Amino acid sequence: QVQLVESGGGLVQTGGSLRLSCVASGRTVTPYTMGWFRQEPGKERDFVSGISRHGGNTYYADSVKGRFTISRDNAKNTVYLQMNSLKPEDTAVYYCAADRRYTLGGRIDPLATTYDYWGQGTQVTVSS
């Protein structure tokens, strides 16, 4: 089993920045594709970004492309999401997730149902 714990959320003004961290425990997540999702109340959980096992491939939702950067430190079993130029529409609970499938070419799946392990989420609120 893998446990994921997110941190780094909070309240920030429009245009500000936050860095989310996701620390994994229980076993190494080095073989896993890692993803970040977000969810607003009453809405579905949406894909934000993903990173392949060794960090060679990354994938971003169009809404965050150019503003968010995903990275991972496999030695620390940690994944990060650097969020810059934040907008009020970025307000949501952000979740870290792990996909334990082996995928050829480092393909990253944006479907939430693909991911096997989830954190408890961290709230990000962007004020206007």
Secondary structure, DSSP 8 states (H G I E B T S, - for coil): --EEEEE--EEEETT--EEEEEEEESS--TTSEEEEEEE-TTS--EEEEEE-TTSS-EEE-TTTTTTEEEEEETTTTEEEEEE-S--GGG-EEEEEEEE----GGG-----GGG--EE---EEEEEE-
